[in-house]
Amino acid sequence: RISRLFSGSGSMLQGGNFVLRRDALVAIGGFDTSIEFYGEDTDIGRRVGKIGEVKWTFGLPMHSSGRRFLKQGLLATGVVYSINFIWINVFGRPFNQTHEDIRIPIKQ
């Protein structure tokens, strides 16, 4: 909502945990599969914000891994996410085109 005050656009969804109506996803053309990692949630938020209201709530908590923060650092991770948020809203694509997969491989 803050970004909307300054730019008139820029809704953001939390990529790990958001709810979206199917008809809204269809109306915006679905996910942009060309975005590999950073910015896919901002892209969806930006596009769906053009056809309806995007609401933020703390009512959908999600516990997730802090591996990215541990590997890249909290500040560096925050900067990368912030740059990509701005880039998506200004240029319609993320600044970063690739990412480092920090997941631990599952042994089978």
Secondary structure, DSSP 4 states (H G I P E B T S, - for coil): -HHHHHHS------TTS----HHHHHHTTS--TT--STTHHHHHHHHHHTTS-----SSS------HHHHHH-HHHHHHHHHHHHHHHHHHSS-S-S-----PPPPP-
